[in-house]
Amino acid sequence: MTTPDQQPPVDPNTLPDPEDITEADLPAPPPRPEKSAPRRFAGTDQQIKSALMMYKICAWITGIMLLLLVFEMIFKYGYGTELYAGGTLADGAANTLSLQPEDSVTGGLNLSIAVLIAHGWLYVVYLVAAFRLWSLMRWNGMRLLAIAGGGVVPFLSFIVEKRVHRETLQELADHPEALRRY
């Protein structure tokens, strides 16, 4: 005996052979559930804003050092000169700060080499700052690569920094519930 909400049992002899069933015989699949995972950050508001400020400072310093490096490369490979501070020139005159051919100044500081070394180490600090912000914001890996690329192309660090700063503050404003609270 069946009630109105129950269907009678199916007779197995009336079912089609499973080998004869095609995709057209199957009903449409149910809709997939929407991704409902809430947005979560890995730090507090203060931690994220601190990481953002550190990233901003490092991006500007790295961008400026990269521009200095470009000028240094133009002078070195375009004109065959390097920037020296102090020392003695080949003719015996004292040098204060000047562009001179390579190895023509004795006892001075080669500022061209100093720019190369400083940019390299400051770029490492930039990468650490970018990684810290990236990990606190829980962005995907491609975002980290895009941010890291900002420190190797002249002027790009300024553009990337502005965009990252704006998007970070926008995400914090859009998802205040996602911040950790200790």
N, C-alpha and C positions, 0 to 999 in steps of 0.2 A: 504494500500500500504506500502511495507517495503523497506527500503534501504539496501544496502549490509552490513552495520554495525549493523543493527537491526535484531532480530529474530522474526518470526511471533508469535503471541500470542498462548499460549498453550491451547488446548482444555481440560477442566477438565474431560471429559468423558474418555480420553485416559490415564489418570494417574492411576497408580496402587493403590490398596487399602492400606492405611497407615499401617494397621495391618499385611499386607503380606510382608512388607519391612524388610529385615534383615541387619545386619552389613555388610555383603558381598556386598549388593547392594549400599552401600554408597561410595562415592569417598574418596580417601585418604585425611586426614586432611592436611591443609597447614602447612608448616614448622613453628615452633615457632620462634619468633624473638629472636635474641641473647640478652643477658643481656648487655645493653649498658650504664648502669649507670656509669658515670665517677668516678674514685677514688677520694675521698675527705678526707682531714685530718681536724681535729678540731682545729688546731693551726697553728701558723707560724713556719718557719724553726727554728728560735731561741727558741721558746717555746718547740718544740719537742726535739731539741738537749739538752736543759736544763733539760727536764724531763728524757731524756736518761742518762745523766750524773748522775743525782740524783739516778736513778734506779741502775746504775752501782755501785756507791759508797755503796748504801744500800745492794746490793746483796753481795758484797765482805765482808762487815762488818757482815752481817747476816751469811754468810758461815763460817767465822772465829769463830764467837760466837757459832755456831752450833757445830763446831769441838771441841771447848773448852768444850761445854756441854757434848759431847760424852765422852771425857776424864774424866770429872767430874763424870759422871755416872759409868764409869768403875771403878774408884777409890772408889766411894761410895758403889756400890753394889757388886763389885768384891773383894775389899780388906777391906771394912768397914771403910774407912778413908775419911776425908774431908780436904780441904785446908784452913788453918787458917793463918791470918796475925796478928802478935802482940799477946798480952795477956800473960797469965801465964799458964804453963802446970800443970798437976795434981801433979807432984812431986815438984812444987814450982819454977822450972826453967823458965826463960824468953823465950818467943817464938818470933821469928822474922817472919819466913815464913816456914811452914812445913805441912806435911800431918799427921793428928792426928785422932784418933777415935772420933766419934761424941760426942759432949758435954764434951770433955776432956780438953778444953781450956776455961779459964774464962777471960773475958774482951777483947777478941780478935775479929777480924772481920772474919766471916765465908765467905771466898771468893767463896766457892761452891754455897752458896745461892745467892751471888751477881751475879754470872754467870747465874744462872737460871733466875733471875729477869731481868737482862740486856738483855739476849737473847729474852725473851718474849716481852719486850717493843721495842727492835730493830726490831723484826719481824713485829710488828704493823707498824712501820715506813716504813719498806720494803714493806708491803702491800699497804700503801698509795702511795709510789713512783711507785709501779707497776700499781696501779689503774690510777694514773695520766698519765703515759705513754700509757697505754691501751686506755684510753678515748681519748687522743689526736690523737692516731693512728687509732681509730675507728675499732679495731679488734673485732672478735666475742668473745662470752663469754667463750668458751673452751680455748682460748688462755690465758685469765686471770687466769683461774683455773690452767693451766699448769705453768704459771709464779709463781703463789702463791705456788704451790707445790714445787717449787725449793728451798724454804726457810725452808723446813721441813725434807729433806733428805740430809744427809751429802754428801758433794762434788757436789751435784746437782745444787746448786745455781751458782757455777762457770760455769758449762756447760750451764745452761739455760741463764745466763747473756751473755755469749759469743755469743750464737745463736741469742738471742733477739737483741743484739747490731748490729750484722751483718745484720740481716733481716730488722731492722729499717732503717739503713743507705742505704740499697739496695732499699727499698721502696721509700725513699726520693729521691734517685737518679733517679729511674725509673719514678716517677710521680712528677716532679717539678711543673707542672701546678695545682696540687691538693692542694698545700699549700695555706693557707689563707694569704692575703696581706692586711694589715691595712693602 
